[in-house]
């Protein structure tokens, strides 16, 4: 049961659009809250409020003027209840809502029925998130290039991985990289940025890469490095991005589409084994999927892709 709404808001609150938007992020996972908040701050210069609790989110909505609510509808956060809370109050019902969910069919359908303005399925890409946020905030990104936002984000996510260097000289190095490629492909694709080091756990520093390293990460060389390890083959694409007088290499890993991507060979020292299903965990690691929820998310992605293919 929803808590009773107060009869009056504090008189200091104003619900007119401000030049600096306020975004409320509601998600059970601290890492996801951090990612969503950083995107809102860096891309739209937003003030970010965050919580992992439905009741606390209702309190924040009562106490603060909010220009956008981003909420999950999974596990312990009831995004449907939050939307009912908003839509039931005349002073809050105009607040746009973006729902991020790990589900495909039922959670997405329920979110639309409850009045969501847009729905993203996790894991999503940063560019897609920024575009949807901009549409709902009715503003535009202040960053000249979305790639710069990825470098500066400073937080890995399921669709984003940082590497200080990437060497592909030995079978072990190629197999370890192939594991990343397989994991990204199975969750719908992602981006690996080479040139961002992690001097301490969870702390990332953009350092750039040398011209010699860039040459070894050219698209054809990357594809050749993993072609013996990945089934079906992955069409990787690399590109150079320059930021603050430094060069970074972006490696775009495409989605597996309608296929489950697997390891073609074993390399136990690199953590790669045939017949295991690899994906990107919520902790932003490439690893074997060991829970029914993680495996179900991959299966749902494949089913969704096949449904779209048949529709066309």
C-alpha positions, -999 to 999 in steps of 0.1 A, spaced: 0 0 0 13 34 -9 19 59 19 -5 88 21 5 118 2 9 151 21 -17 177 15 9 205 8 44 207 -3 68 230 14 63 265 -1 99 269 -11 96 243 -38 90 254 -73 81 230 -101 90 254 -130 117 241 -153 152 252 -141 183 258 -163 200 231 -143 178 200 -142 174 177 -112 174 139 -118 163 113 -93 179 79 -99 163 49 -82 181 16 -85 191 -12 -62 226 -15 -75 250 13 -63 272 8 -94 242 14 -117 231 45 -97 267 58 -101 267 53 -138 233 69 -143 242 98 -121 275 105 -138 258 105 -172 232 130 -160 259 152 -144 284 152 -172 260 153 -201 233 177 -188 250 194 -158 222 179 -137 219 178 -99 215 141 -91 195 126 -62 198 88 -57 184 60 -37 179 22 -38 146 22 -20 111 28 -32 98 44 -1 128 67 1 123 77 -35 87 88 -26 101 109 2 126 125 -22 98 132 -47 78 149 -20 107 170 -7 125 180 -40 114 193 -73 125 167 -99 127 171 -137 133 134 -145 128 102 -126 150 72 -137 139 40 -120 143 3 -124 115 -21 -121 133 -52 -109 140 -69 -76 135 -45 -46 126 -13 -65 89 -10 -75 90 13 -105 53 7 -111 44 20 -76 66 51 -81 48 59 -114 14 54 -97 26 77 -69 36 104 -95 5 101 -117 -18 103 -87 -6 138 -77 -14 168 -100 18 185 -90 40 155 -99 22 138 -128 41 158 -154 75 145 -142 88 123 -170 98 87 -161 125 65 -177 123 29 -167 154 7 -169 147 -30 -166 165 -63 -171 133 -79 -184 121 -81 -220 84 -88 -222 64 -86 -190 84 -58 -172 86 -37 -203 49 -41 -210 40 -33 -174 62 -2 -175 45 12 -206 10 4 -192 19 23 -159 27 54 -179 65 53 -185 77 79 -210 104 56 -222 119 22 -213 155 9 -217 164 -27 -213 196 -33 -193 224 -34 -202 221 -3 -223 246 18 -242 257 52 -229 248 70 -262 213 55 -261 209 65 -225 220 101 -231 197 104 -261 166 93 -242 175 115 -212 179 145 -235 145 138 -251 128 136 -217 146 166 -203 139 185 -236 175 196 -237 207 186 -256 240 172 -245 267 197 -236 295 173 -246 308 177 -282 313 140 -287 297 110 -269 331 93 -270 345 119 -246 317 112 -222 327 75 -222 364 83 -215 354 107 -187 327 85 -172 352 68 -149 329 39 -141 328 6 -159 294 -9 -168 281 -40 -185 285 -24 -219 318 -5 -212 352 -18 -202 385 1 -197 419 -12 -203 453 5 -198 469 -16 -225 458 -45 -247 486 -69 -258 477 -97 -283 511 -114 -288 504 -148 -272 476 -173 -273 468 -166 -237 464 -128 -244 442 -135 -275 421 -160 -256 416 -135 -227 405 -108 -251 382 -133 -269 365 -139 -236 357 -102 -234 344 -102 -270 321 -132 -263 308 -117 -231 299 -84 -248 284 -100 -278 261 -121 -256 246 -91 -237 240 -71 -269 274 -55 -276 296 -29 -260 327 -8 -261 362 -15 -249 384 16 -244 421 12 -244 442 39 -227 423 42 -194 442 27 -165 429 16 -131 456 26 -105 433 16 -77 401 -6 -77 373 15 -91 395 45 -98 402 52 -135 427 76 -151 428 84 -188 464 80 -199 462 74 -237 481 49 -258 512 52 -280 512 51 -318 528 17 -316 500 3 -295 474 19 -318 489 1 -348 485 -33 -331 448 -26 -324 439 -19 -360 405 -35 -370 419 -63 -392 445 -73 -366 419 -74 -338 396 -97 -359 425 -120 -367 435 -122 -331 402 -136 -320 389 -154 -350 402 -188 -338 386 -184 -304 351 -170 -311 321 -188 -327 305 -173 -347 332 -148 -357 329 -113 -344 332 -82 -367 351 -60 -344 358 -23 -353 385 -1 -338 388 36 -340 411 63 -326 396 90 -303 417 120 -293 410 137 -260 432 163 -241 462 157 -264 460 120 -258 449 91 -281 426 64 -271 415 33 -290 378 24 -290 369 -12 -298 333 -17 -307 320 -52 -301 288 -60 -320 258 -78 -306 256 -115 -312 222 -108 -327 201 -140 -331 231 -162 -321 245 -174 -288 283 -166 -290 306 -193 -276 342 -201 -272 356 -221 -302 386 -234 -282 397 -239 -247 424 -219 -229 421 -226 -191 450 -202 -183 430 -174 -198 397 -185 -182 382 -196 -215 363 -228 -218 342 -243 -246 305 -248 -239 304 -222 -211 282 -192 -215 300 -159 -210 284 -125 -204 290 -92 -186 280 -93 -150 264 -64 -131 299 -59 -116 312 -51 -151 332 -83 -154 335 -107 -183 327 -141 -167 308 -173 -170 271 -167 -162 263 -188 -132 228 -177 -123 195 -184 -139 187 -147 -141 218 -139 -160 214 -168 -185 177 -159 -189 186 -123 -199 209 -137 -226 182 -160 -239 156 -132 -238 180 -110 -259 183 -137 -285 145 -143 -286 139 -106 -289 164 -104 -318 148 -133 -336 113 -118 -332 125 -86 -347 142 -104 -376 110 -123 -383 89 -91 -382 111 -77 -410 
